[in-house]
Each structure stands twice: as C-alpha cells, then as structure tokens.
Amino acid sequence: MKMNNMDISQIINELAEDRENYFNAVSPPIIQTSNFVFKKVDDLGKAFEDEMGGYLYSRGLNPTVDILRKKLAALDGAEDCLVFNNGAAAIFAGVFANVKSGDHIVSVKAPYTWAQKMFDVVLPRFGITTTYIDGTQIDNWKNAARSNTVLYYLESPNSWDFALQDIKAVGALARSKNIITLIDNSYCSPIYQRPIEMGMDMAMQTATKYIGGHSDTLGGVLSGTHAMMKKIFDSEYLNIGSGIQPFNAWLLIRGLRTLPVRLHRISQSAIEVVNFLKQHPKIEGVLFPLDETFPQYELAQQQMKGAGGLFTFVMNTDKMESIVKFCESLQHIMMAVSWGGHESLVIPKCAGIHPKDFDPANKEHRYVRMYVGLEDPSYIIADLEVALREI
Ligand SMILES: *Cc1c(COP(=O)(O)O)cnc(C)c1O
C-alpha cells in the first residue's frame, strides 16, 4: 500500500529513524529530557526565534516525538503534523487556533463529546457560536454558512451512528467560501481514509485508539500544511502545553509497527460478528458503514477503504433492564469507553439515560456500541450468544 508516494511499510519501519545516531538500535531511544544544551549564544537566540526549527525544550519539539510526528504526517499524506497528549487536545488546538471573537462554526451534529463541550461551553465564553447540522446533506453545509463562518467541523463516520459526510464535496464547498475544514478521522484512521487528499485542510485522529492499539496510552494527531502546523505550534501547542510526552510517543511508535495487521484482523472479525448479530432475533439491526444495509453504504464504499471494528447494534426489546442484563451477562467482552485496543468492548447508550426517561420507541435508547478487538471471532460470538440467551 502506497501512502503519499511512500510505501506504508517504509513509513512504519524506517521513516525518520536515524539508527546510526543511537548505536544502530532497531528500537528508537526515549529521549526523556526537558531541555537541550547550547554552546553558542547565537544558536540559543535562533531557537528562541523559531522554536519549531530545533530542540530547545520538550514542551515544544522532542526527538522521540519527532520520529512519531514524521511517520504520522506521512501516513496522513500531510506536509506536517503535531502530536498531542490525547485526541481531545488535538481537536481543541486545531479549532481554537483558527477562531476569534465573533466567529461562527458549522459542525456536524453530535460530534465527539469533547468537541461538543468545546463548542457549547468554552467557545461561547469568547463570543464564538456553533450551528449543528445533519452533515449527510451537502445543502445543509451551504445553508448554515454565514458571512462570519470560519470553520467547518466534520466527523466522518461519526462514532455512534456512523453518519458520513461527503468529504470531497464539503471540502470543495469550504474552499469556495474560504472556510477552513477540520475532520475527526478517528473512526477510519489514515489506513482506511485519507481526508487531506480529499480536500480537508486539517485531519485529526485520536492515537489512543488504533495507533496505540493496546489500551495503555493516550495520544492525538492533527495534520495539515506546515504553515498551519507552525501557526498552531507557536500558539496553542506551546501555550496550553498539550504535546505528547516522549514515553507515550515511544509507545505509539511501537503501536504503529503492527497497525496494518491489527486493523486487518479487526476488520475481518468485525464483519463476522456483524453478520452473526444481523441474523439474531433479539437484534433489530446493525449500524456499520460497510454493511449493505447501512443508509450511506455507497458513499462509505467510495471514500473509505475499510471500517475497522466499531459498530452499533439496536436491541430488540422494550425494556432497559434487558439491555442491562445483556451487557452484564457478557463473560469476556468488557464494558468500557474507548476502543481500538486488543480487547472487545461494549457500551450501552442507556448508561447515560435515567431509567424513567428510557423510551423504547426511540431507537437510539436501544443502541449498544460494540468494538471488536483482536480475540478470535468465534470466542466473541460465543460470548454474545450466551448473553443474548439471558434476555
Ligand atoms: C476517543 C475519541 C476522540 C478523543 O481522543 P482522546 O485520545 O480520547 O482524547 C476524538 N474523537 C473520536 C471519534 C474518538 O473516538
């Protein structure tokens, strides 16, 4: 597979690794340092002037983080990227650096929780407003844009109902209106979707999920042009201090080594589990972008190369207790937030709903989000089968 004219194997195994400089070790060192030494006042002065030009202090650039940064930018097919301590920080910096008081944002409805909190709680304090739209219709993007709209915020697919946006069409529309675009590409990762090549200005993804892959670290990526990344580095990145730490960056480099094989396995297993659930009488339906029953299946096939292991199923019951019983009857599949690790997970939507507000007529209340991990698919299916028999 070629990414940005570079083989993905080269990006993962070689790019940015300068082994001769560290004893020809295959695995890169964790440069666990806060600061870097200078011999010449002139060199120190230059580092003050352009902190992105070299190593001064690890709140800015760090050599271990830089190895990861170069690999992730290449995976995204972007000129450059910044690596954050988590995905939420990457979203925050990407948005915050591009808005000022009086500006307006158009966002897909129900974006990732902490994107929504920023739009609803933080930005209004600075006089910045957000309009949420159903992003599946290109006309909604057109109609919601005002003269003070500066940013379109996308998340395709969304991570609960997997609603897609036509990324190329939204990108072209935004360009024609001089509106900056930022997409949350966490669901697909750059292995399965390349938003920068489709006309997005910035792509973000959480590295906590597939890149880390072992549920043992957090990380976030924001990519785009070098000019955009430098602008964000010189302001929000250094100011908020939300860059990733060297050890966590090292864990993500390690995660990258096996990213394609893990994703391949997870994608294959997810299809098996989806097919099992689809035919089960206690399941009303499954929401999975690359299943032919998905409302935007055609668009998903056009812009995604794969779908990974995350999907939602709708339980065929009118009782919240049945959903609770099902989730609590699983013996191997764990109940937890997040996804992208080795372990299969479920999370029922009703966990956030007060029992007296549970309305079975509302399909969403009967959603269970599932992530299929690296276990044997027959092991996962057997666990689901037993728990479904309990209700
Ligand atoms: C997890 C997640 C994030 C946030 O990433 P963190 O690393 O947890 O901060 C953003 N978007 C989506 C779709 C996610 O699933």
The ligand as a Tripos MOL2 file, in Angstrom:
@<TRIPOS>MOLECULE
LIG
   15    15     1     0     0
SMALL
NO_CHARGES

@<TRIPOS>ATOM
      1 C1        -11.6310    8.8810   21.5370 C.3       1 LIG1
      2 C2        -12.0550    9.8480   20.5080 C.ar      1 LIG1
      3 C3        -11.5700   11.1670   20.4930 C.ar      1 LIG1
      4 C4        -10.7000   11.7350   21.5820 C.3       1 LIG1
      5 O1         -9.4950   11.1170   21.7100 O.3       1 LIG1
      6 P1         -8.7530   11.0120   23.1210 P.3       1 LIG1
      7 O2         -7.4250   10.4790   22.7520 O.co2     1 LIG1
      8 O3         -9.5680   10.0930   23.9650 O.co2     1 LIG1
      9 O4         -8.7040   12.3820   23.6990 O.co2     1 LIG1
     10 C5        -11.9770   12.0010   19.4780 C.ar      1 LIG1
     11 N1        -12.8190   11.5730   18.5110 N.ar      1 LIG1
     12 C6        -13.2910   10.3300   18.4930 C.ar      1 LIG1
     13 C7        -14.2160    9.9270   17.3950 C.3       1 LIG1
     14 C8        -12.9420    9.4230   19.4880 C.ar      1 LIG1
     15 O5        -13.4480    8.1850   19.4830 O.3       1 LIG1
@<TRIPOS>BOND
     1     1     2 1
     2     2     3 ar
     3     2    14 ar
     4     3     4 1
     5     3    10 ar
     6     4     5 1
     7     5     6 1
     8     6     7 2
     9     6     8 1
    10     6     9 1
    11    10    11 ar
    12    11    12 ar
    13    12    13 1
    14    12    14 ar
    15    14    15 1
@<TRIPOS>SUBSTRUCTURE
     1 LIG1         1 GROUP 0 **** ****
